[in-house]
Amino acid sequence: MTNVNDSPFRAGFGKTPPMLAGRDSILDDFAAALAEGSWSTERSMLIEGPRGVGKTVLLNALEDIAREREWIVISETATPGFLARVTNDHLQRAIDHLDPPTERSITGVGVAGASITTQVTPAPAYPVTLRSQLERATSLTEPHGVLITLDEINSSSIDELAEFAAEHQHAIRNDLEVAFAGAGLRGAIKEALSHKSLTFLRRSLRPPIDFLEYDDVVDALRIPIVDRGREIDAEALDYAVRATQGYPFLAQLIGDLAWKASPQQTLISLDDVRSAYRKARRTMGRNIHEPSLSDLSPTDLTVLARMAADDGPTAVSDLRTSLGVTSKYLSVYRQRLIDAGMIVPAGHGKVDIAMPYLREYLRDHVVSDATTDRALQRPSFPAPPALDEE
């Protein structure tokens, strides 16, 4: 009997899955950058995308690569006070580990060794800054270096981000072995980078991280199941993959729920996957759609609600007419929704809802007279299976 708690899938936010599918090129480029030297552009990276696409998971993987190469890894969240935490806590702990401080030093020995006098080693006279800490840490870990990661980048800590960027730039100019990787929602990063003080971070590599392709999801579901000693038949696997619509969070959630559906069986069946799909759709609403919509303005929601009435892409001209607004007015909210990861351009003069099953969620909660049940269909991904309600 399979242990229900032995699921190989990690459905929580920021949880590293057993297989990080579809991100190999980013990981390979970063690993090469650590080996190549301080001049490599891949040593400064900003990861942006909508909720649930695996931004934090990718940061975790980058950290693992650095640790494997014996780099110091400092992991923080870009909330107020992060600069002090990086400087005075994380880096200081790393420095103390590599070079334990001597609290007292011997200053004299009495006659016949009968007495010993000591004094406390004085604190350094110079101020402790991120720059001085990086210089000290990199000298101690040579020939390796220091990786700093910042999750949830936004404009709430803009002054600290500016100071961090300046110190990181100075470290690179001095050829220190340092690297940086940050992550955040696309709109939040765009807003933060609009500040002139963050010019240096705007030069960071910004690798695309979005939904997975069909074959990537096949691997992300099938390989962990087989490696853990169970099986899934072809029909059930195809159903599960289509149900995810390439969304990494759904891949882990559906995989986890299907694994736990019939733990006494070796084979994960189509019925197990169908049950998982139903539960996942409800969880998607609570954990992804509700938080995403709560960040939007009333006008943003009005635009989305109008788009949800269509079964597919919406013509911007039709949207403008139905809302009774000017092109200039609508373009502001169109861009806001694109930056928030809620909609995507869908061909000339068209936009579409980006998140899987958000259309249905909006119809259920905003557009109550909608009756169809059709999710976004990306050209490169098969349509989702019909959801059989119990």
PECORQUI-V260883 format. One record per pair of residues at least 6 apart in sequence whose C-alpha atoms are under 8 Angstrom apart, sorted by the first residue. I is the first residue (numbers start at 1). J is the second residue. Records with the same first field share a line. If there is no record, write none. Layout:
I: J  J
This chain:
1: 263  264  265  266
2: 263  264  265  266
3: 263
4: 259  260  263
5: 260
7: 256  259  260
8: 17  18  224  225  228  256
9: 17  18  224  252  253  255  256
10: 16  17  18  252  253  256
11: 249  250  252  253  256
13: 52  56  249
14: 54  55  56  57
15: 57
16: 57  60  61
17: 57  252
18: 224
19: 220  223  224
20: 220
21: 212  216  217  219  220
22: 212  213  216
23: 58  209
26: 207
27: 61  62  65
29: 42
30: 42  43  62
31: 65  66
33: 40  41  42  43
34: 40  43  66  179
37: 177
38: 172  175  176  177  178
39: 172  175
41: 204  205
42: 204  205
43: 178  179  180  181
44: 179  180  181  201  204  205
45: 180  181  182  204  205  206  207
46: 181  182  183  204  205  206  207
47: 55  181  182  183  184  206  207  208  209
48: 55  183  184  185  186  189  206  208  209
49: 55  184  185  186  209  210  341
50: 185  186  210  340  341  342
51: 185  288  292
52: 247  248  249  288
53: 209  210  211  247  248  249
54: 248  249
55: 183  184  209
56: 151  183
59: 149  151  181  182  183
63: 73  147  149
66: 72  73  147
67: 73
69: 144
70: 144  145
71: 141  144  145  146  147
72: 94  141  144  145  146  147
73: 146  147  148  149
74: 86  90  91  146  147  148  149
75: 148  149  150
76: 82  86  148  149  150  151
77: 149  150  151  152  153
78: 150  151  152  153  154  157
79: 152  153  156  157
80: 156  157  160
81: 160
82: 160
83: 130  160  161  164
86: 130
87: 128  129  130  133
88: 128
91: 133  134  137
92: 133
94: 137
95: 136  137  140
98: 140  141
99: 140
102: 121
103: 120  121
104: 118  119  120  121
105: 118  119  120  121
106: 116  117  118  119
107: 116  117  118  119
108: 116  117  118
109: 115  116  117
110: 116  117
130: 164  167
131: 167  168  170  171
134: 146  171  178
135: 171  176
137: 145  146
138: 144  145  146  176  177  178
143: 177
144: 177
145: 176  177  178  179
146: 177  178  179
147: 178  179  180  181
148: 178  179  180  181
149: 180  181  182
150: 181  182  183
151: 182  183  184
152: 182  183  184  185
153: 182  183  184  185  188  189  192
154: 184  188  189  191  192
155: 188  189  191  192
158: 192
161: 198
162: 197  198
165: 198  200  201
166: 200
168: 178
169: 200
171: 178
172: 178
183: 189
185: 340  341
186: 339  340  341
187: 336  339  340  341
188: 340
190: 339
192: 198
193: 199  201  202
211: 246  247  248
212: 246  247  248
213: 246  380  381
214: 241  242  246  380  381  382
217: 241  246  248  251
218: 237  238  241
220: 251
221: 237  241  251  252  255
222: 231  232  237
225: 231  232
229: 266
230: 266  267  268
231: 266  267  268
232: 267  268  269
233: 267  268  269  270
235: 270
236: 268  269  270  271  273
237: 270
239: 270  273  274  384  385
240: 251  254  255  273  274  277
241: 251
242: 381  382  383  384  385
243: 277  384  385
244: 250  251  254  356  384
245: 356  381  382  383  384
246: 381
247: 356
250: 280  284
253: 280
254: 273  276  277  280
255: 276
257: 273  275  276  279  280
258: 268  272  273  275  276
259: 268  272
261: 272  275  276
262: 268  272
274: 387  388
277: 387
278: 387  388  389
281: 357
285: 358  361
289: 358  361
293: 301
299: 333
300: 333  336  337
303: 319  323  333
304: 353  362
305: 362  363  366  367
306: 319
307: 313  314  319  352  353
308: 353  359  360  362  363  367
309: 363  367  370
311: 372  374  375
312: 352  376  377
313: 346  350  351  352  353
314: 350  351  352
315: 349  350  351
316: 349  350  351
317: 349
320: 326  327  330
334: 343
337: 343
338: 344  345
341: 354  355
342: 353  354  355
343: 351  352  353  354  355
344: 351  352  353  354
345: 351  352
346: 352
352: 376
353: 359  376
354: 376
355: 376
356: 375  376
357: 375  376
358: 375
359: 374  375  376
360: 373  374  375
363: 369  370  371
364: 370
375: 383  384
377: 383  384
